[in-house]
């Protein structure tokens, strides 16, 4: 697991004034707009993945919360806003594909797997 200081993160301030720190998982574009997938990866640091079964790892990762925000660039600054609700299902589908490809366990794939892992290439 990467050290918390080595990952890219974004800090937000909650309505209560608390600082919320979320890790940047991936930026992606959709219909001409930029989006980012965020998560609190520090929650995963408490797990010893080296001594867990595939089923246990999948269970931990499935419970992890992820957030999708639209990125609006203004000069050198990035503003993060909630995406338009009308396309949220599309964004969630894209994010799931990205996350599933990033969290593939060491499984065997063949040319018909269709998982998006790129093993067909």
Backbone as numpy.savetxt, mean C-alpha at the origin, in Angstrom:
# Nx Ny Nz CAx CAy CAz Cx Cy Cz
12.31 -6.91 7.64 11.45 -5.74 7.64 12.35 -4.51 7.64
12.01 -3.54 6.81 12.81 -2.32 6.74 12.71 -1.53 8.03
13.75 -0.80 8.35 13.74 0.09 9.50 12.78 1.24 9.21
12.04 1.68 10.22 11.07 2.76 10.07 11.71 4.02 9.51
12.96 4.29 9.87 13.63 5.50 9.41 14.04 5.42 7.95
14.05 4.23 7.35 14.47 4.06 5.97 13.31 4.11 5.00
12.08 4.11 5.47 10.92 4.11 4.59 10.43 5.53 4.37
9.80 5.76 3.20 9.17 7.05 2.94 7.86 7.08 3.71
7.56 8.20 4.31 6.33 8.32 5.07 5.77 9.74 4.93
4.53 9.86 5.31 3.83 11.15 5.30 3.22 11.32 6.68
3.35 12.52 7.22 2.75 12.81 8.52 1.53 13.71 8.33
0.47 13.36 9.03 -0.76 14.12 9.02 -1.07 14.54 10.45
-1.88 15.55 10.59 -2.35 15.94 11.92 -3.83 15.62 12.00
-4.21 14.88 13.04 -5.61 14.52 13.22 -6.39 15.72 13.75
-7.70 15.58 13.78 -8.55 16.65 14.30 -8.24 16.93 15.77
-7.71 15.92 16.47 -7.36 16.07 17.89 -5.96 16.66 18.08
-5.26 16.92 16.97 -3.91 17.47 17.06 -2.81 16.43 17.17
-3.19 15.14 17.10 -2.21 14.08 17.16 -1.53 13.91 15.80
-0.27 13.52 15.80 0.45 13.27 14.56 0.22 11.83 14.14
-0.16 11.64 12.89 -0.38 10.32 12.32 0.68 10.13 11.24
1.44 9.06 11.34 2.53 8.79 10.40 2.18 7.54 9.59
2.07 7.72 8.27 1.75 6.60 7.39 2.86 6.40 6.37
3.19 5.15 6.12 4.22 4.81 5.14 3.66 4.86 3.73
4.48 5.36 2.81 4.12 5.37 1.40 4.40 3.97 0.85
3.36 3.32 0.36 3.51 2.00 -0.21 3.80 2.11 -1.70
3.00 2.91 -2.40 3.16 3.03 -3.85 2.35 4.22 -4.37
2.94 4.94 -5.30 2.22 5.95 -6.07 1.75 5.28 -7.35
0.58 5.69 -7.85 0.11 5.19 -9.15 -0.76 6.26 -9.81
-0.91 6.14 -11.12 -1.74 7.07 -11.88 -2.97 6.34 -12.38
-4.07 7.09 -12.44 -5.32 6.56 -12.97 -6.11 7.71 -13.55
-6.47 7.57 -14.82 -7.26 8.59 -15.53 -6.66 9.98 -15.39
-5.34 10.07 -15.51 -4.66 11.35 -15.50 -4.41 11.96 -14.13
-4.79 11.27 -13.08 -4.56 11.75 -11.72 -3.58 10.84 -11.00
-2.88 11.41 -10.03 -1.93 10.63 -9.24 -2.55 10.29 -7.89
-2.28 9.05 -7.44 -2.79 8.56 -6.17 -1.65 7.90 -5.41
-1.84 7.72 -4.11 -0.85 7.05 -3.28 -1.55 6.06 -2.37
-0.90 4.93 -2.16 -1.36 3.93 -1.20 -0.51 4.11 0.05
-1.17 4.24 1.20 -0.49 4.47 2.47 -0.90 3.41 3.48
-0.02 3.14 4.46 -0.34 2.21 5.54 0.60 2.46 6.70
0.18 2.08 7.88 1.03 2.18 9.06 1.81 0.87 9.17
2.97 0.83 8.54 3.76 -0.39 8.50 4.44 -0.71 9.84
4.48 0.26 10.73 5.09 -0.02 12.04 4.31 -1.10 12.79
3.04 -1.27 12.45 2.23 -2.31 13.07 2.76 -3.70 12.73
3.46 -3.83 11.60 3.99 -5.12 11.19 5.29 -5.47 11.88
5.96 -4.48 12.46 7.26 -4.71 13.07 7.20 -5.63 14.29
6.02 -5.78 14.87 5.88 -6.64 16.05 5.84 -8.13 15.68
5.75 -8.44 14.40 5.64 -9.84 13.96 7.00 -10.37 13.53
7.24 -11.63 13.83 8.47 -12.33 13.42 8.12 -13.18 12.20
8.12 -12.55 11.02 7.69 -13.23 9.80 8.56 -14.44 9.46
9.82 -14.44 9.87 10.71 -15.56 9.57 10.26 -16.84 10.26
9.52 -16.72 11.34 9.07 -17.89 12.09 7.56 -18.10 12.01
6.97 -17.59 10.93 5.52 -17.73 10.75 5.24 -18.57 9.50
4.12 -19.27 9.52 3.70 -20.04 8.35 3.15 -19.08 7.30
3.00 -19.56 6.06 2.41 -18.74 5.01 1.01 -18.28 5.39
0.25 -19.18 6.01 -1.12 -18.85 6.41 -1.13 -17.73 7.44
-0.21 -17.80 8.41 -0.13 -16.76 9.43 0.27 -15.42 8.82
1.22 -15.45 7.90 1.64 -14.21 7.23 0.50 -13.61 6.44
-0.21 -14.44 5.69 -1.35 -13.96 4.91 -2.42 -13.35 5.81
-2.65 -13.96 6.96 -3.64 -13.45 7.91 -3.23 -12.06 8.43
-1.96 -11.90 8.79 -1.46 -10.61 9.28 -1.59 -9.55 8.19
-1.17 -9.88 6.97 -1.23 -8.91 5.88 -2.66 -8.55 5.51
-3.56 -9.53 5.58 -4.97 -9.27 5.26 -5.60 -8.32 6.27
-5.10 -8.32 7.50 -5.65 -7.45 8.54 -5.07 -6.03 8.49
-4.01 -5.84 7.71 -3.36 -4.54 7.62 -4.28 -3.54 6.91
-4.40 -2.34 7.46 -5.24 -1.31 6.85 -4.42 -0.49 5.86
-5.04 -0.19 4.71 -4.41 0.62 3.69 -5.33 1.78 3.35
-4.74 2.88 2.92 -5.49 4.09 2.59 -5.08 4.54 1.19
-6.03 5.08 0.44 -5.76 5.62 -0.89 -6.11 7.10 -0.85
-5.16 7.94 -1.24 -5.40 9.37 -1.32 -4.97 9.88 -2.69
-5.65 10.92 -3.15 -5.25 11.58 -4.39 -4.14 12.56 -4.07
-3.16 12.65 -4.95 -2.03 13.55 -4.77 -2.22 14.73 -5.72
-2.24 15.91 -5.16 -2.32 17.13 -5.96 -1.03 17.89 -5.75
-0.28 18.08 -6.84 1.01 18.75 -6.75 0.84 20.23 -7.04
1.33 21.05 -6.12 1.31 22.50 -6.26 2.73 23.00 -6.08
3.43 23.23 -7.22 4.83 23.62 -7.13 5.64 22.46 -6.59
6.37 22.70 -5.51 7.18 21.66 -4.88 6.43 20.91 -3.79
5.19 21.27 -3.54 4.40 20.68 -2.46 3.40 19.67 -3.00
3.16 18.64 -2.20 2.13 17.66 -2.51 1.02 17.80 -1.48
-0.20 17.86 -1.96 -1.37 17.90 -1.09 -2.08 16.56 -1.26
-2.54 15.99 -0.16 -3.19 14.69 -0.17 -4.65 14.87 0.21
-5.55 14.46 -0.70 -6.98 14.64 -0.48 -7.70 13.31 -0.74
-8.90 13.22 -0.20 -9.72 12.03 -0.45 -10.11 11.98 -1.92
-10.03 10.81 -2.54 -10.42 10.68 -3.94 -11.93 10.84 -4.11
-12.33 11.10 -5.33 -13.74 11.18 -5.69 -14.39 9.83 -5.41
-15.45 9.83 -4.65 -16.13 8.59 -4.26 -16.61 7.80 -5.48
-16.91 8.48 -6.58 -17.43 7.82 -7.78 -16.43 6.83 -8.40
-15.12 7.03 -8.18 -14.14 6.11 -8.75 -13.41 5.29 -7.68
-13.89 5.34 -6.47 -13.20 4.65 -5.38 -13.11 3.14 -5.62
-14.15 2.52 -6.15 -14.11 1.08 -6.42 -12.99 0.76 -7.42
-12.83 1.60 -8.44 -11.75 1.40 -9.41 -10.39 1.52 -8.73
-10.23 2.53 -7.88 -8.96 2.75 -7.19 -8.63 1.59 -6.25
-9.64 1.10 -5.56 -9.43 -0.03 -4.65 -8.98 -1.25 -5.46
-9.58 -1.48 -6.62 -9.18 -2.60 -7.48 -7.73 -2.49 -7.92
-7.31 -1.29 -8.31 -5.92 -1.06 -8.72 -4.99 -1.27 -7.54
-5.37 -0.71 -6.38 -4.54 -0.84 -5.18 -4.40 -2.31 -4.78
-5.48 -3.08 -4.87 -5.41 -4.50 -4.53 -4.44 -5.24 -5.46
-4.47 -4.91 -6.76 -3.53 -5.53 -7.69 -2.09 -5.20 -7.31
-1.85 -3.94 -7.00 -0.49 -3.51 -6.61 -0.06 -4.22 -5.33
-0.93 -4.24 -4.34 -0.59 -4.86 -3.06 -0.40 -6.36 -3.19
-1.24 -7.00 -3.96 -1.12 -8.45 -4.14 0.17 -8.80 -4.86
0.59 -7.99 -5.81 1.84 -8.28 -6.52 3.03 -8.00 -5.61
2.90 -7.06 -4.69 3.99 -6.72 -3.79 4.13 -7.66 -2.62
3.08 -8.38 -2.29 3.12 -9.27 -1.15 3.07 -10.74 -1.55
3.40 -11.02 -2.82 3.42 -12.41 -3.26 4.41 -13.19 -2.40
3.98 -14.30 -1.90 4.88 -15.18 -1.17 5.64 -16.03 -2.19
6.64 -16.74 -1.74 7.43 -17.56 -2.65 6.61 -18.76 -3.10
5.75 -18.52 -4.07 4.92 -19.57 -4.62 5.41 -19.85 -6.03
5.16 -21.07 -6.50 5.51 -21.37 -7.87 4.42 -20.83 -8.78
4.86 -20.26 -9.89 3.94 -19.72 -10.88 4.23 -20.38 -12.21
3.22 -20.47 -13.03 3.46 -20.97 -14.37 2.91 -19.98 -15.37
3.03 -20.27 -16.63 2.62 -19.30 -17.64 1.13 -19.02 -17.64
0.34 -19.82 -16.98 -1.11 -19.62 -16.93 -1.59 -19.05 -15.60
-0.67 -18.59 -14.75 -1.08 -18.23 -13.39 -2.01 -17.03 -13.36
-1.79 -16.02 -14.22 -2.68 -14.87 -14.27 -2.67 -14.00 -13.04
-1.64 -14.11 -12.20 -1.60 -13.36 -10.94 -1.07 -11.93 -11.11
-0.52 -11.62 -12.26 0.04 -10.29 -12.46 1.47 -10.17 -12.00
2.11 -11.29 -11.68 3.46 -11.26 -11.14 4.52 -11.06 -12.23
4.13 -11.20 -13.47 5.08 -11.03 -14.55 5.82 -12.31 -14.92
5.42 -13.44 -14.35 6.14 -14.68 -14.62 5.93 -15.16 -16.06
4.92 -14.63 -16.75 4.67 -15.02 -18.14 5.71 -14.42 -19.07
6.37 -13.37 -18.61 7.30 -12.65 -19.47 8.64 -13.31 -19.55
